[in-house]
């Protein structure tokens, strides 16, 4: 009897194995017919979405890198422009300062020359006036001396008379 149990067990196991295999094959056929296309479409869409997301991320990263380079270039250009503006402003300021100093020195020189010329003219005029006054007084004294003999009183009167004329001549000038 022990042989019979073993044969029955082998038969039952073999039958179960066949039944399970047949059920599995039917299940696979049904899955292939009804669900495999939908599952494969979902998996394909998921794969496409992941690929697109990776491509988009790569494009965004590249675009960000380009924008960063562009901003760095613009920043460098802006710094260079600012440095040029500052340099030009300094040069312009220095040139203006030099021109102002030059103009001021020229104006001071002109004023000094004009003042010296005016002083010389006034001195020459004063000397000419004094020479004319001395010459006139000398001539008048000589005429009076020649025309009169001088006594002490006459001499004193002559001096006083000429002093009065000299004072009046200065007030008129």
Backbone as a printed PyTorch tensor [residue, N CA C, xyz], in Angstrom:
tensor([[[  0.7700,  -1.1730,   0.0000],
         [  0.0000,   0.0000,   0.0000],
         [  0.8330,   1.2690,   0.0000]],

        [[  1.9190,   1.1050,   0.5430],
         [  2.7460,   2.2870,   0.4720],
         [  3.0580,   2.6610,  -0.9700]],

        [[  3.0990,   1.7520,  -1.8700],
         [  3.3520,   2.0990,  -3.2500],
         [  2.1770,   2.8350,  -3.8620]],

        [[  1.0800,   2.5090,  -3.4580],
         [ -0.1260,   3.1010,  -3.9790],
         [ -0.2280,   4.5700,  -3.5270]],

        [[  0.1110,   4.8320,  -2.3530],
         [  0.0430,   6.1930,  -1.8280],
         [  1.0700,   7.0520,  -2.5880]],

        [[  2.1830,   6.4690,  -2.8390],
         [  3.2070,   7.2240,  -3.5510],
         [  2.7210,   7.4670,  -4.9610]],

        [[  2.1180,   6.5340,  -5.6120],
         [  1.6430,   6.7170,  -6.9720],
         [  0.5310,   7.7300,  -6.9980]],

        [[ -0.3330,   7.6490,  -6.0270],
         [ -1.4330,   8.5990,  -5.9740],
         [ -0.8910,  10.0060,  -5.7300]],

        [[  0.1100,  10.1380,  -4.8970],
         [  0.6870,  11.4240,  -4.5910],
         [  1.3670,  11.9700,  -5.8340]],

        [[  2.0330,  11.1150,  -6.5720],
         [  2.7040,  11.5530,  -7.7910],
         [  1.6540,  11.9620,  -8.8000]],

        [[  0.5780,  11.2240,  -8.9030],
         [ -0.4960,  11.5460,  -9.8250],
         [ -1.1500,  12.8630,  -9.4360]],

        [[ -1.3970,  13.0620,  -8.1780],
         [ -2.0550,  14.2670,  -7.7070],
         [ -1.1170,  15.4570,  -7.9260]],

        [[  0.1180,  15.2680,  -7.6600],
         [  1.0820,  16.3550,  -7.8300],
         [  1.2110,  16.6750,  -9.3040]],

        [[  1.2520,  15.6930, -10.1100],
         [  1.3550,  15.9080, -11.5340],
         [  0.0930,  16.5720, -12.0580]],

        [[ -1.0420,  16.1870, -11.5860],
         [ -2.3110,  16.7850, -12.0110],
         [ -2.3830,  18.2390, -11.5710]],

        [[ -1.9330,  18.4840, -10.3640],
         [ -1.9350,  19.8650,  -9.8630],
         [ -0.9730,  20.7330, -10.6870]],

        [[  0.1400,  20.1460, -10.9920],
         [  1.1250,  20.8710, -11.7710],
         [  0.5680,  21.2070, -13.1440]],

        [[ -0.1030,  20.2890, -13.7510],
         [ -0.6900,  20.5260, -15.0700],
         [ -1.7930,  21.5620, -14.9440]],

        [[ -2.6390,  21.4570, -13.9380],
         [ -3.7500,  22.3860, -13.7670],
         [ -3.2170,  23.7930, -13.5170]],

        [[ -2.2120,  23.9310, -12.6880],
         [ -1.6520,  25.2460, -12.3890],
         [ -0.9890,  25.8080, -13.6290]],

        [[ -0.2730,  24.9790, -14.3850],
         [  0.3910,  25.4430, -15.5920],
         [ -0.6280,  25.8830, -16.6160]],

        [[ -1.7000,  25.0820, -16.7730],
         [ -2.7590,  25.4220, -17.7230],
         [ -3.4360,  26.7150, -17.2900]],

        [[ -3.7240,  26.8820, -16.0220],
         [ -4.3390,  28.1180, -15.5220],
         [ -3.4050,  29.3160, -15.7700]],

        [[ -2.1250,  29.1190, -15.5500],
         [ -1.1670,  30.1940, -15.7550],
         [ -1.1080,  30.6050, -17.2180]],

        [[ -1.1300,  29.6280, -18.1130],
         [ -1.0700,  29.9130, -19.5440],
         [ -2.3440,  30.6440, -19.9630]],

        [[ -3.4900,  30.2390, -19.4570],
         [ -4.7610,  30.9060, -19.7960],
         [ -4.7290,  32.3400, -19.2480]],

        [[ -4.2820,  32.4530, -18.0180],
         [ -4.1960,  33.7920, -17.4190],
         [ -3.2710,  34.6910, -18.2370]],

        [[ -2.1710,  34.1560, -18.6770],
         [ -1.2290,  34.9450, -19.4820],
         [ -1.8390,  35.3150, -20.8200]],

        [[ -2.6000,  34.3900, -21.4290],
         [ -3.2420,  34.6850, -22.7090],
         [ -4.2750,  35.7850, -22.5240]],

        [[ -5.0540,  35.6970, -21.4450],
         [ -6.0690,  36.7150, -21.1860],
         [ -5.4060,  38.0740, -20.8880]],

        [[ -4.3580,  38.0390, -20.1130],
         [ -3.6460,  39.2820, -19.8120],
         [ -3.0790,  39.9050, -21.0890]],

        [[ -2.5360,  39.0540, -21.9490],
         [ -1.9590,  39.5650, -23.1890],
         [ -3.0430,  40.1740, -24.0450]],

        [[ -4.2010,  39.5510, -24.1170],
         [ -5.2620,  40.0210, -24.9840],
         [ -5.8890,  41.2900, -24.4310]],

        [[ -6.1880,  41.3320, -23.1390],
         [ -6.9540,  42.4560, -22.6120],
         [ -6.1090,  43.5160, -21.8890]],

        [[ -5.1050,  43.1590, -21.1300],
         [ -4.4130,  44.1240, -20.2710],
         [ -2.9980,  44.4630, -20.7320]],

        [[ -2.3650,  43.5740, -21.4720],
         [ -0.9630,  43.8050, -21.8420],
         [ -0.7750,  45.0820, -22.6460]],

        [[ -1.6340,  45.3990, -23.5520],
         [ -1.5160,  46.6200, -24.3800],
         [ -1.6350,  47.8650, -23.5160]],

        [[ -2.6260,  47.8470, -22.5930],
         [ -2.8090,  49.0100, -21.7230],
         [ -1.6200,  49.1860, -20.7890]],

        [[ -1.1330,  48.0770, -20.2090],
         [  0.0210,  48.1440, -19.3140],
         [  1.2390,  48.6050, -20.0940]],

        [[  1.4110,  48.0810, -21.2920],
         [  2.5590,  48.4760, -22.0930],
         [  2.4370,  49.9550, -22.4860]],

        [[  1.2500,  50.4420, -22.8200],
         [  1.0500,  51.8700, -23.1250],
         [  1.3920,  52.7370, -21.9120]],

        [[  0.9320,  52.3200, -20.7390],
         [  1.2330,  53.0740, -19.5150],
         [  2.7360,  53.1010, -19.2800]],

        [[  3.3720,  51.9430, -19.4300],
         [  4.8230,  51.8840, -19.2410],
         [  5.5560,  52.7240, -20.2880]],

        [[  5.0860,  52.7090, -21.5240],
         [  5.7120,  53.5080, -22.5880],
         [  5.5380,  55.0000, -22.3020]],

        [[  4.3130,  55.3820, -21.8790],
         [  4.0840,  56.7880, -21.5430],
         [  4.9700,  57.2190, -20.3820]],

        [[  5.0920,  56.3560, -19.4040],
         [  5.9400,  56.6550, -18.2510],
         [  7.3930,  56.8040, -18.6960]],

        [[  7.8410,  55.9350, -19.5710],
         [  9.2100,  56.0030, -20.0800],
         [  9.4240,  57.2870, -20.8750]],

        [[  8.4380,  57.6210, -21.7360],
         [  8.5370,  58.8530, -22.5300],
         [  8.5610,  60.0910, -21.6270]],

        [[  7.7130,  60.0930, -20.6020],
         [  7.6500,  61.2310, -19.6850],
         [  8.9830,  61.3890, -18.9570]],

        [[  9.5450,  60.3040, -18.4870],
         [ 10.8410,  60.3710, -17.7900],
         [ 11.9180,  60.8690, -18.7450]],

        [[ 11.9150,  60.3810, -19.9700],
         [ 12.9110,  60.8250, -20.9640],
         [ 12.7360,  62.3180, -21.2510]],

        [[ 11.4630,  62.7520, -21.4240],
         [ 11.1990,  64.1770, -21.6700],
         [ 11.6260,  65.0300, -20.4800]],

        [[ 11.3320,  64.5440, -19.2670],
         [ 11.7330,  65.2900, -18.0780],
         [ 13.2480,  65.4040, -17.9920]],

        [[ 13.9460,  64.3340, -18.3260],
         [ 15.4100,  64.3780, -18.3200],
         [ 15.9320,  65.3500, -19.3780]],

        [[ 15.3070,  65.3050, -20.5690],
         [ 15.7090,  66.2310, -21.6330],
         [ 15.4260,  67.6740, -21.2250]],

        [[ 14.2580,  67.9070, -20.6330],
         [ 13.9000,  69.2650, -20.1910],
         [ 14.8610,  69.7490, -19.1160]],

        [[ 15.1870,  68.8560, -18.2010],
         [ 16.1300,  69.2350, -17.1440],
         [ 17.4900,  69.5780, -17.7440]],

        [[ 17.9440,  68.8120, -18.7060],
         [ 19.2260,  69.0720, -19.3630],
         [ 19.1830,  70.3990, -20.1180]],

        [[ 18.0620,  70.6340, -20.8330],
         [ 17.9190,  71.9030, -21.5610],
         [ 17.8850,  73.0770, -20.5870]],

        [[ 17.1710,  72.9220, -19.4760],
         [ 17.1020,  73.9920, -18.4780],
         [ 18.4760,  74.2540, -17.8740]],

        [[ 19.2030,  73.1880, -17.6060],
         [ 20.5470,  73.3450, -17.0630],
         [ 21.4540,  74.0580, -18.0650]],

        [[ 21.3700,  73.6660, -19.3420],
         [ 22.1660,  74.3310, -20.3820],
         [ 21.7760,  75.7990, -20.5260]],

        [[ 20.4680,  76.0540, -20.5040],
         [ 19.9950,  77.4280, -20.6370],
         [ 20.4420,  78.2640, -19.4420]],

        [[ 20.3790,  77.6850, -18.2480],
         [ 20.8460,  78.3910, -17.0510],
         [ 22.3360,  78.6870, -17.1460]],

        [[ 23.0990,  77.7350, -17.6610],
         [ 24.5430,  77.9550, -17.8190],
         [ 24.8030,  79.0750, -18.8280]],

        [[ 24.0360,  79.0810, -19.9350],
         [ 24.1880,  80.1450, -20.9310],
         [ 23.8310,  81.5030, -20.3380]],

        [[ 22.7250,  81.5520, -19.5960],
         [ 22.3140,  82.8100, -18.9660],
         [ 23.3630,  83.2910, -17.9600]],

        [[ 23.9400,  82.3440, -17.2210],
         [ 24.9730,  82.7120, -16.2640],
         [ 26.1840,  83.3060, -16.9870]],

        [[ 26.5900,  82.6650, -18.0880],
         [ 27.7150,  83.1930, -18.8640],
         [ 27.3820,  84.5690, -19.4340]],

        [[ 26.1600,  84.7140, -19.9230],
         [ 25.7390,  86.0000, -20.4980],
         [ 25.7410,  87.0880, -19.4220]],

        [[ 25.2370,  86.7620, -18.2370],
         [ 25.2250,  87.7380, -17.1450],
         [ 26.6420,  88.0940, -16.7210]],

        [[ 27.5110,  87.1010, -16.6750],
         [ 28.9030,  87.3800, -16.3190],
         [ 29.5540,  88.2840, -17.3670]],

        [[ 29.2560,  88.0210, -18.6380],
         [ 29.7860,  88.8570, -19.7130],
         [ 29.2430,  90.2780, -19.5930]],

        [[ 27.9480,  90.4040, -19.3430],
         [ 27.3450,  91.7260, -19.1860],
         [ 27.9170,  92.4420, -17.9690]],

        [[ 28.1140,  91.7080, -16.8840],
         [ 28.6810,  92.3090, -15.6820],
         [ 30.1000,  92.8000, -15.9470]],

        [[ 30.8790,  91.9780, -16.6230],
         [ 32.2540,  92.3840, -16.9600],
         [ 32.2300,  93.6020, -17.8770]],

        [[ 31.3170,  93.5920, -18.8390],
         [ 31.1880,  94.7340, -19.7490],
         [ 30.7670,  95.9870, -18.9770]],

        [[ 29.8230,  95.8320, -18.0580],
         [ 29.3670,  96.9690, -17.2500],
         [ 30.5060,  97.5100, -16.3960]],

        [[ 31.2850,  96.6030, -15.8130],
         [ 32.4180,  97.0510, -15.0120],
         [ 33.4270,  97.7960, -15.8760]],

        [[ 33.6690,  97.2660, -17.0580],
         [ 34.6090,  97.9140, -17.9750],
         [ 34.0860,  99.2890, -18.3830]],

        [[ 32.7920,  99.3560, -18.7020],
         [ 32.1940, 100.6450, -19.0690],
         [ 32.2820, 101.6370, -17.9160]],

        [[ 31.9970, 101.1660, -16.7150],
         [ 32.0670, 102.0450, -15.5450],
         [ 33.5000, 102.5380, -15.3380]],

        [[ 34.4620, 101.6470, -15.4970],
         [ 35.8700, 102.0460, -15.3460],
         [ 36.2460, 103.0800, -16.4180]],

        [[ 35.7600, 102.8800, -17.6540],
         [ 36.0340, 103.8460, -18.7300],
         [ 35.4000, 105.1930, -18.4210]],

        [[ 34.1700, 105.1720, -17.9160],
         [ 33.4830, 106.4240, -17.5820],
         [ 34.2440, 107.1610, -16.4880]],

        [[ 34.6690, 106.4200, -15.4680],
         [ 35.4240, 107.0460, -14.3740],
         [ 36.7420, 107.6030, -14.8930]],

        [[ 37.4220, 106.8240, -15.7430],
         [ 38.6970, 107.2830, -16.2990],
         [ 38.4890, 108.5520, -17.1290]],

        [[ 37.4570, 108.5450, -17.9850],
         [ 37.1860, 109.7170, -18.8130],
         [ 36.8160, 110.9240, -17.9610]],

        [[ 36.0460, 110.6890, -16.8990],
         [ 35.6670, 111.7890, -16.0190],
         [ 36.8960, 112.3730, -15.3260]],

        [[ 37.8010, 111.4920, -14.8900],
         [ 39.0270, 111.9710, -14.2520],
         [ 39.8660, 112.7740, -15.2390]],

        [[ 40.0020, 112.2440, -16.4600],
         [ 40.7950, 112.9490, -17.4760],
         [ 40.1580, 114.3000, -17.8070]],

        [[ 38.8430, 114.3040, -17.9510],
         [ 38.1350, 115.5490, -18.2550],
         [ 38.2920, 116.5400, -17.1090]],

        [[ 38.1700, 116.0510, -15.8800],
         [ 38.3320, 116.9250, -14.7170],
         [ 39.7360, 117.4950, -14.6360]],

        [[ 40.7170, 116.6540, -14.8950],
         [ 42.1070, 117.1170, -14.8630],
         [ 42.3510, 118.1490, -15.9690]],

        [[ 41.8200, 117.8930, -17.1520],
         [ 41.9690, 118.8440, -18.2560],
         [ 41.2870, 120.1680, -17.9190]],

        [[ 40.0900, 120.0920, -17.3500],
         [ 39.3830, 121.3150, -16.9460],
         [ 40.1740, 122.0670, -15.8900]],

        [[ 40.7110, 121.3290, -14.9200],
         [ 41.5010, 121.9640, -13.8650],
         [ 42.7060, 122.6760, -14.4630]],

        [[ 43.4020, 122.0120, -15.3920],
         [ 44.5790, 122.6210, -16.0140],
         [ 44.1840, 123.8590, -16.8210]],

        [[ 43.0530, 123.7760, -17.5500],
         [ 42.6040, 124.9250, -18.3290],
         [ 42.2330, 126.0970, -17.4200]],

        [[ 41.5750, 125.7920, -16.3020],
         [ 41.1950, 126.8550, -15.3670],
         [ 42.4420, 127.5050, -14.7810]],

        [[ 43.4180, 126.6760, -14.4000],
         [ 44.6590, 127.2180, -13.8450],
         [ 45.3700, 128.0690, -14.8880]],

        [[ 45.4400, 127.5830, -16.1240],
         [ 46.1020, 128.3290, -17.2000],
         [ 45.3950, 129.6600, -17.4520]],

        [[ 44.0540, 129.6170, -17.5400],
         [ 43.2850, 130.8400, -17.7760],
         [ 43.4640, 131.8260, -16.6280]],

        [[ 43.4730, 131.2940, -15.4000],
         [ 43.6430, 132.1670, -14.2390],
         [ 45.0290, 132.8090, -14.2530]],

        [[ 46.0490, 132.0270, -14.5710],
         [ 47.4050, 132.5860, -14.6280],
         [ 47.4980, 133.6590, -15.7170]],

        [[ 46.8730, 133.4040, -16.8580],
         [ 46.9030, 134.3940, -17.9370],
         [ 46.1780, 135.6720, -17.5120]],

        [[ 45.0400, 135.5210, -16.8370],
         [ 44.2810, 136.6860, -16.3860],
         [ 45.0700, 137.4670, -15.3480]],

        [[ 45.7230, 136.7490, -14.4140],
         [ 46.5490, 137.4180, -13.3960],
         [ 47.6980, 138.1590, -14.0770]],

        [[ 48.3070, 137.5320, -15.0650],
         [ 49.4100, 138.1710, -15.7820],
         [ 48.9310, 139.4260, -16.5080]],

        [[ 47.7700, 139.3360, -17.1590],
         [ 47.2220, 140.5160, -17.8510],
         [ 46.9080, 141.6380, -16.8660]],

        [[ 46.2890, 141.2820, -15.7390],
         [ 45.9650, 142.2980, -14.7360],
         [ 47.2320, 142.9290, -14.1650]],

        [[ 48.2530, 142.1100, -13.9310],
         [ 49.5180, 142.6090, -13.4010],
         [ 50.1790, 143.5570, -14.4030]],

        [[ 50.2010, 143.1460, -15.6820],
         [ 50.7980, 143.9930, -16.7220],
         [ 50.0440, 145.3130, -16.8450]],

        [[ 48.7100, 145.2260, -16.8030],
         [ 47.9010, 146.4480, -16.9260],
         [ 48.1260, 147.3600, -15.7210]],

        [[ 48.2020, 146.7570, -14.5210],
         [ 48.4370, 147.5550, -13.3220],
         [ 49.8160, 148.2140, -13.3730]],

        [[ 50.8210, 147.4550, -13.8300],
         [ 52.1620, 148.0280, -13.9370],
         [ 52.1830, 149.1670, -14.9650]],

        [[ 51.4570, 148.9730, -16.0630],
         [ 51.3980, 150.0280, -17.0890],
         [ 50.7020, 151.2680, -16.5290]],

        [[ 49.6210, 151.0830, -15.7850],
         [ 48.9090, 152.2180, -15.1970],
         [ 49.7880, 152.9380, -14.1750]],

        [[ 50.5150, 152.1410, -13.3710],
         [ 51.4170, 152.7460, -12.3780],
         [ 52.5010, 153.5460, -13.0830]],

        [[ 53.0580, 152.9860, -14.1590],
         [ 54.1050, 153.6930, -14.9020],
         [ 53.5540, 154.9770, -15.5110]],

        [[ 52.3450, 154.8920, -16.0910],
         [ 51.7340, 156.0890, -16.6800],
         [ 51.4870, 157.1560, -15.6150]],

        [[ 50.9790, 156.7530, -14.4650],
         [ 50.7170, 157.7160, -13.3890],
         [ 52.0220, 158.3340, -12.8930]],

        [[ 53.0540, 157.4960, -12.7590],
         [ 54.3550, 158.0020, -12.3050],
         [ 54.9170, 158.9860, -13.3380]],

        [[ 54.8130, 158.5990, -14.6250],
         [ 55.3020, 159.4960, -15.6810],
         [ 54.5140, 160.8010, -15.6930]],

        [[ 53.2160, 160.6910, -15.5270],
         [ 52.3750, 161.9070, -15.4970],
         [ 52.7430, 162.7780, -14.2980]],

        [[ 52.9480, 162.1310, -13.1350],
         [ 53.3050, 162.8900, -11.9320],
         [ 54.6640, 163.5640, -12.1180]],

        [[ 55.6350, 162.8300, -12.6880],
         [ 56.9590, 163.4120, -12.9150],
         [ 56.8810, 164.5730, -13.9120]],

        [[ 56.1060, 164.3940, -14.9630],
         [ 55.9520, 165.4560, -15.9620],
         [ 55.3020, 166.6800, -15.3220]],

        [[ 54.2970, 166.4430, -14.5120],
         [ 53.6080, 167.5480, -13.8500],
         [ 54.5440, 168.2740, -12.8950]],

        [[ 55.3320, 167.5000, -12.1210],
         [ 56.2800, 168.1160, -11.1870],
         [ 57.3470, 168.8830, -11.9650]],

        [[ 57.8260, 168.3130, -13.0610],
         [ 58.8440, 169.0070, -13.8670],
         [ 58.2800, 170.3070, -14.4230]],

        [[ 57.0380, 170.2310, -14.9240],
         [ 56.4110, 171.4440, -15.4560],
         [ 56.2440, 172.4880, -14.3640]],

        [[ 55.8100, 172.0290, -13.1720],
         [ 55.6230, 172.9780, -12.0700],
         [ 56.9490, 173.5940, -11.6480]],

        [[ 57.9940, 172.7710, -11.5520],
         [ 59.3130, 173.2660, -11.1620],
         [ 59.8410, 174.2260, -12.2230]],

        [[ 59.6500, 173.8980, -13.4810],
         [ 60.1300, 174.7740, -14.5580],
         [ 59.3840, 176.1020, -14.5300]],

        [[ 58.0930, 176.0200, -14.3520],
         [ 57.2880, 177.2470, -14.3090],
         [ 57.6950, 178.0960, -13.1130]],

        [[ 57.8380, 177.4650, -11.9720],
         [ 58.2320, 178.2000, -10.7760],
         [ 59.6320, 178.7780, -10.9260]],

        [[ 60.5050, 178.0110, -11.5100],
         [ 61.8710, 178.5020, -11.7100],
         [ 61.8740, 179.7130, -12.6140]],

        [[ 61.0870, 179.6510, -13.6940],
         [ 61.0100, 180.7900, -14.6070],
         [ 60.4080, 182.0070, -13.9100]],

        [[ 59.3760, 181.7560, -13.1450],
         [ 58.7410, 182.8720, -12.4450],
         [ 59.6820, 183.4930, -11.4130]],

        [[ 60.4080, 182.6520, -10.6870],
         [ 61.3700, 183.1650,  -9.7010],
         [ 62.4700, 183.9420, -10.4040]],

        [[ 62.9420, 183.4110, -11.5110],
         [ 64.0150, 184.0990, -12.2330],
         [ 63.5280, 185.4460, -12.7510]],

        [[ 62.2840, 185.5210, -13.2490],
         [ 61.7430, 186.7980, -13.7410],
         [ 61.6400, 187.8060, -12.6140]],

        [[ 61.1730, 187.3290, -11.5030],
         [ 60.9900, 188.2390, -10.3820],
         [ 62.3450, 188.7060,  -9.8580]],

        [[ 63.2940, 187.7710,  -9.8020],
         [ 64.6120, 188.1460,  -9.3020],
         [ 65.2460, 189.1540, -10.2430]],

        [[ 65.1140, 188.9410, -11.5160],
         [ 65.7120, 189.8390, -12.4870],
         [ 64.9830, 191.1860, -12.5140]],

        [[ 63.6790, 191.1530, -12.2800],
         [ 62.9380, 192.4080, -12.3620],
         [ 63.0190, 193.2140, -11.0740]],

        [[ 63.3470, 192.6780,  -9.9610],
         [ 63.4640, 193.4340,  -8.7210],
         [ 64.7090, 193.0410,  -7.9700]],

        [[ 65.0950, 194.0500,  -7.2220],
         [ 66.1740, 193.7840,  -6.3180],
         [ 65.4980, 193.3300,  -5.0400]],

        [[ 65.9740, 192.3290,  -4.4360],
         [ 65.2670, 191.7420,  -3.3100],
         [ 65.7950, 192.2960,  -1.9920]],

        [[ 64.8350, 192.7510,  -1.2060],
         [ 65.1440, 193.0720,   0.1910],
         [ 64.6470, 191.9030,   1.0090]],

        [[ 64.9030, 191.9880,   2.3030],
         [ 64.4840, 190.8830,   3.1730],
         [ 62.9780, 190.7390,   3.1260]],

        [[ 62.2530, 191.8060,   3.1890],
         [ 60.7780, 191.7400,   3.1510],
         [ 60.2990, 191.2820,   1.7810]],

        [[ 60.9210, 191.7830,   0.7570],
         [ 60.5180, 191.3940,  -0.6020],
         [ 60.8150, 189.9170,  -0.8340]],

        [[ 61.9170, 189.5010,  -0.3140],
         [ 62.2800, 188.0920,  -0.4500],
         [ 61.2450, 187.2090,   0.2500]],

        [[ 60.8360, 187.5750,   1.4510],
         [ 59.8470, 186.8000,   2.2050],
         [ 58.5040, 186.8350,   1.4840]],

        [[ 58.1130, 187.9680,   0.9510],
         [ 56.8460, 188.0790,   0.2030],
         [ 56.8780, 187.1980,  -1.0480]],

        [[ 57.9980, 187.1640,  -1.7280],
         [ 58.1520, 186.3410,  -2.9390],
         [ 57.9900, 184.8560,  -2.6190]],

        [[ 58.6180, 184.4220,  -1.5340],
         [ 58.5220, 183.0080,  -1.1440],
         [ 57.0790, 182.6580,  -0.7930]],

        [[ 56.4410, 183.5020,  -0.0200],
         [ 55.0470, 183.2430,   0.3740],
         [ 54.1440, 183.2240,  -0.8550]],

        [[ 54.3680, 184.1430,  -1.7820],
         [ 53.5600, 184.2160,  -2.9990],
         [ 53.7070, 182.9350,  -3.8170]],

        [[ 54.9100, 182.4610,  -3.9800],
         [ 55.1270, 181.2260,  -4.7390],
         [ 54.5760, 179.9970,  -4.0300]],

        [[ 54.6450, 179.9810,  -2.7110],
         [ 54.0850, 178.8640,  -1.9500],
         [ 52.5650, 178.8130,  -2.1290]],

        [[ 51.9520, 179.9960,  -2.1150],
         [ 50.4960, 180.0380,  -2.3330],
         [ 50.1490, 179.5590,  -3.7350]],

        [[ 50.8910, 179.9730,  -4.7260],
         [ 50.6410, 179.5330,  -6.1120],
         [ 50.8560, 178.0280,  -6.2650]],

        [[ 51.8960, 177.5300,  -5.6020],
         [ 52.1830, 176.1000,  -5.6610],
         [ 51.0320, 175.3100,  -5.0440]],

        [[ 50.5110, 175.7610,  -3.9040],
         [ 49.3710, 175.0940,  -3.2560],
         [ 48.1400, 175.1340,  -4.1600]],

        [[ 47.8820, 176.2790,  -4.8290],
         [ 46.7300, 176.3970,  -5.7280],
         [ 46.8810, 175.5340,  -6.9650]],

        [[ 48.0760, 175.3890,  -7.4700],
         [ 48.3410, 174.5680,  -8.6530],
         [ 48.0590, 173.1090,  -8.3380]],

        [[ 48.4250, 172.6340,  -7.1530],
         [ 48.1980, 171.2420,  -6.7770],
         [ 46.6950, 170.9590,  -6.6210]],

        [[ 45.9620, 171.9490,  -6.0840],
         [ 44.5250, 171.7430,  -5.9070],
         [ 43.8040, 171.7140,  -7.2390]],

        [[ 44.2620, 172.4540,  -8.2040],
         [ 43.6350, 172.4700,  -9.5380],
         [ 43.9040, 171.1780, -10.2850]],

        [[ 45.0720, 170.5840, -10.1100],
         [ 45.4300, 169.3660, -10.8110],
         [ 44.6060, 168.2520, -10.2310]]])
